[in-house]
C-alpha cells in the first residue's frame, strides 16, 4: 500500500514537472508562435502577449481608443448670458450642478460670489472680504433652451444666519429629482476656507419645482468623518444619482496635511433624500480627481477623473457602482464637469452616457489679483447613441504658444544656470 502511494505521488510530481517545463518552454520560446498579426484584432488573440498587449484587451473596452465608448476628447464653448464685471475678481461663478431638463428648459445651479474685493486669503478675510473664490457665496441658477445661451434667474439658496450649517458660504451644489420633488445638496461652510481644513459637511434644501422656493433642511445630511478618518474635515462636491431604488451621493474629501493634500472620492447611500446616509465601508472608492462627476453607463456608473492623484485624466467605470477600473485615458478634461445626464434619476440599468455639460475655468483671466471663475460649456462623445469621429481623435493639437506658457519658473532657470556653470567649469 505504501509503495503504491509513493508511486502515485511520484507520478503526480512527474506530471507537475512536465507541465512546469512545458510552461517554461512557452515563456522562453514565444518566437514559436510567429509575429503578431499586421491588422490589430478586435478580440483578444489566443497567443502569448506582453503585459502591455494584454492590458489593451483586458483593461479597456476596445484595443483602439476610437472604438471605446468611454473614450472622448472634449470641446469647449463660451456660455452666453453671464456678466463678470469686466473680470475684476468681484463676481465669480463656478462648480455648476448637473444639467436638469424640466418642462422644455435646461437648468443649472452654481456657486455665485459677488463681493467688494477679489479673494484676499484666510488671514485678510472678514465678514465681507472673501478668503477664497468660493467664500461668502450663495447658490444661484440659470435656464436655457439650447445649452449655449443662458438667462440668469437669481438666487436659489442663500447663506443662512449663523450658526446654521452653511452660514459662512454655501457652495458646490448638485441636483436630485426624486418622486416629484427636487433637492439641492451643497457644501455648508462654517468657517472661512483655508483657516484649518475646509469645515463643510453636506446640507440640503428641497422644493416642489426647479424654480423654488427652496426650503432648507437646516441639518447636516452627510457629516464629516470621525477624528482621524480620511474625511474628518470635509465632504466636498456632493453628487447625487439614483441607483437600485436608493440615493447614491458620491463626494470628494481632501485629507492629509497641507501642502500635501490627498484628494479621493467616496460614496454615501440612503433610502431617502434627507437621509440617514451611510458611508460605504470601502471608501475611498476613486483614488484621484479634483471634482466628483459621474453618469450611469450600461448597468454600472462611469466617472470623469480629472486632475490630482495617480489616476488623473482617466475615465473610470464600476459595473457594481463601487469598484472602479480605468476605462480610458484622455486629455483636456473639463474642470468641475457637470454633464447633462438624462438618466441620472431614472433608476436605469441601461445608462446611455453623455454628450455635453457645463464646467468652469478658474482664474479666468490669469490675473491672480483679480481671481474669479467663469462657467463654460463642454461637448464630448461618451454616449452609446452617438458616434462622432472628431471626438474620438487620439490627441489634442496645441499651438506652440500653449506650450511656451508652461515655461520654466525663475527658480528653475536659476537652478539650471547653476548646473550649467558647475558643469562648464569642470
N, C-alpha and C positions, 0 to 999 in steps of 0.2 A: 504493500500500500504506500509506504514511504517512498520507495523507488518510483512508483507511478506518479506520485505527487511531484517529486523532483523533476521527472521527465516533462510533466505538463508545464511547470514553472519555467523550465529551460526552453521549451518550445515557444512559450509566450514571450520570453526575453528575446529569443531569436527573431520572432516576428517584429517586435518593437524596434530592435536594432536595424532590421532590414527597412522598416518604414522610415526610421530616422535617417538612415543612409540615403534612401530614395529622396526624402525631402531635402536633405543637404545637397544632393546632386542637382535637384531642381534649382535650388538657390544659387549654387555655384556655377551652374551652366545654363543661364537664361537664353544664351545665344541659340540654343537648340529650337526655340520657338519661332525664330525668324524675326525680321524687323516689324516695327509697329505699322499698322495699315496707313496708307497715304491719306485716305479720307477718314477723318475722325469719326468713329462710330457714335451713333446717338445712344446706344445701350452699352453697358459695361462689357467689354470683350472677355472671353474666357481664356485669360493668359496671365502670366506673372507680370506685374507692373510696379513701377516705383511708387513711393508714398504719395508723390505729387499727382501722378495719374490716377491712383486710387481715389484721392480726395475729390477730383472733379466729377467722379461718378457716384461717390457715396455721400459727400457733404453738400452738394448743390443739386438743384432741381434739373439742371441740364449742363452738359460739359462746356457749352459756349454761352456767354452771358446774354446774347441776343435772343436765345431760346428759353431763358429763365424768366418766368412770370414775376419773380421777386427781385428783378434787377431793372434799374432805370437810371437815366440821367435826369436832371431837374432844370427846368426853365423858369425864369423869373420875370414878372411884370409889375410895374408900379400900380398901386391901388389908388384910384381917384376918389376925391371927396373928403380928404382929411387935411386940416391946417396944422402946421407945426411951428407957427410963429417965427417964420424965417430960420428955423432950426437954431434958435438961440439957446436951447437947452432948458427952457422953462416948460415946454409941453412935450410929453413922451407918450407913445402908445406901443405896447409890447405884449408878449405872451398871450396871443389870441387863443380862444377856445376852438374846439371842433366847429366846423360849419354845420349849422342846422337848417334844413329846408322845411318850412312850415307855411302852408296856405300860399304857395307860389312865391315865397320870398326866402332868400338866404339870410341867416342871422349869424353874427359873431359877437362874442363878448371879449373884453380885453382889459389889461391893466392900463389905467389912464392917470398920468400925473400932470398937474398944472400948478406949478409952484413959482414963487417970486424969483428964485435963482435956480441954476442947474445944481446937480448933486455936489455937496461940499465935503463928504466923508463923515464918518461917525463922530469924530472929535469936534467938528464945527456945526453939526446939525442941531436943530431945536424944534419947536412946535410948528414952525413954518418953513424952515430950511431943510431940505431932504439930505439924508446921508448917502443914498444910492438912487439909481434910476427908478427903482420900484418903491421907494419910501414915500410916505404921505400920499398914497394913491387910492383911487376908487375904481370900481368896475363899471365901465361904460359899454354901450353896444351900438351896432350899426347894422343896416339892412341893405340888400342889393337884389336886383333881379337877374344880373348876369355874372356876378362874381368879380367884375373888374371896376365897376362904378358903384360907389357906396354912399349912403346917406347916414351920417352920424345922428343917432337918436337921443343921446344923452346918458345920464347916469342910470345904472340898473341897481347896483348895490353900493351904498355909501358907507364910509367908515362909521362904525357905531361909537357911542360915547365910552370913555374909559370907565371901568376896566373890562368891558365886554370884549370877548375874543375878536381880534381884528381892529382894535381901537387905533393902533398906530398906522396900519395900512392893510388893505385887502387887495390881493394880487393873484395873478396866475390862475385864472378861473377856467373851469370847463363845465360843459352842459350835459345833463342827463334828461331824457324823456322817459317817463315811467308811468304807465297806467293813466295816461291823460294829463298828468301833471309834469312840471318842469323843475329841475333842480340845478342850481349853480353851486359847485364846490369850489373852494378857494383857500389860499393860504391866509391865515389871520395873524398878522404880526402884533406882538405885544411889546415890542421894543424896536428901536431903530436898527436897521440891518447893519451888521458889522461891529456892534458893541460886544458881542460874545459869539455864540453861534447865532443862526437866524431862528429865533424863537417864534415858530409859526406853524402850529398844528392846523388841521383841516377843519374849516367851518362850512356851513351850507345855508342857502336861502332857497325858498321854493315859491312857485306861482302857478296859476291856472293857465297862463298864457306866456309866450316868449316876450310879450310886451310888458309883463309885470301886471300889477305891482308885486315886488318880491318881499316875502316875509322872512326875516332872519330867524333861524332856529336858535341862535344865541347859545349854542352849546358846542363843545368840541366833538366832532364825529369820528375823527381818527387822531388819537393823541400821539405825541412824541413817544419814543421808546423809553423804557426804564433806564436809569443811570447805568452807564457802561455799555449800553446796546448801541448798535450801529446808527439808529435813527433817533438818538436821545435828544437831539437839538432841533431837528427839522423834518417835516413831512412836506416836500415840495411837489408842485405840478400834479395835483390830483386829477386823474384822467379816467372817467367812468365809461364802462362798456357793460352791456347786458349779455350774460352767458349762463346757460344751464338754469335759467329762471332766477338768477341772482345778480346783484350789483357787484361787478368787479371794478375796484379802483386801483389802478397802478399808480405808483408815486416814486419820486426820487428823494434821496437823502444825501446830504454832504456829511461825511464822517471823517474822523481823524483830526489832526491839529493843523492850523494854518502855518505855513503856506502850502502844506502838502495835503490838501483836502482830497478825499476819495469820493467819487460820485457813482452811485449804483442805484438800481431800480428794484422796488418791492411791490407787493400786492396785498390788499386788504379786501375781504369779501363779506357781504351782508345779504340778508333776505329782504331787507327794506332799505330804501334810500336814506333814512335817518339813522340807520344802524340798529343794533350794535355791529360794528365792523370788527372782524377777526383777521389779524395779520397772518399771512401764510407762514407756516413753520420753516419753509426752505428759504425765506428771504435772506439776502437779496437774490433776485431771480435773473437780473441782467447786470453784468459787471461793468458796463460802460454807459456813455450817453449823458449829455448835459440836460436834456429835457426828456419828458415821457410822452411818447407819441406812438399809438398802436391802432390796428384795424383788424377786424375779423377777416380771415382768409381761409377758404375751404372750411375744414372743421376746426381749425385752430386759429391762432392770432399771430399777426406779424408786427414787428416793431422797427421803427426808424431809429437807429442808434447813432446819433451824430455827436462828435466831439467828446473828448475826455475818456480816458480808460484804454485798456489794451485792445478792445474790440470796437473802437470808434470807426465811423464811416462804414458801418455794415448795416444790412437789413437782416433781421433775425426772425426766426419762426419757431413757435411752440405748438405742436399738434394738440398737446394737452393743456395749453394756456399757462403752463408753469415752467417747463424745461425748455429753454430757448437754445437754438443752434443757429450758427451763421448760415444764412441762405444766399447772400451775395455781398460783394464788396463794391462800393461805388464812391462817388466824389461830389463835391459841391452840393452837399445835402442841405435842406432848409434848416435854419436856426429856429428852434421853438416851433417845429412843424405842427400845424393844426389842420388836418385834412378834412375834406368833405367825405364822411363815411356813411353812405346811405343805410347800411345795415348795422350801425353801431348799437341800436336798441331793439332790434327785431328778434333777438334770441336765435339768430341764424346758426345753422350747422353747415352752411354753404356760402361763406363770405366771398364776395365778388372782387374786393380790392378797392383801390382809389386811383384817381386821375388828377386831382388838384386840391388845393387848400390854401391856407394863409400861413405866414410866418412873420418873423421880424428881422430887421437889420439893426444891430446895436451900434451906438456911436455913429449915427447915420452920415455925419459929415467928416468924421475922423478927427474932429477937434475935441480933445479931452476936456477943455474948459467949458465946452457947451454940450456936454454929453446928453444925448437923447436917442431914443429908438423910434423906428417907424415900421408900420405894417406893410407887408408885401405879399403878393400872390405867387405861388409856385404851381407848376404843372409837371406831371410825370406820367409814366405808364406802369403802374403796379396793379393793373386790372386784368381780370380773366376775360373781360368782354371787349377789350381794345387791343389792337396791335399797331403800334406807332414805331416804325423803324428808326426815326430820328431820335426817339427817346432811348433806344437800345444801343446807340453808338457806344463804343468802348471807352472813349476818353473825351475830356473837355479840352477844346483848343483855346489856350490863353494867348493873348498878345504879349510881347516882351515886357511892356511896362508893368504887367501884373506881377511878373517875377521880380523885376527890379524894385518894386515896392516892398518886397520881402527882403530888403537889403540888410547888410551887416550893421549891428549897433556900434556905437562909439567904443564901448568896452571891447567888443570883438575885434574891431580894427586895431585897437591898441595892443591886444594880445598877439595878433598875427604879426604886427610890426616888430614887437619884441622878439618873437620867434625867428623872424627873418634876420633881424640884427644879430642874434646869437649865432645862427647858422652861418651867416656870411663872414663872421669873424673867425671861424674855425680854420 
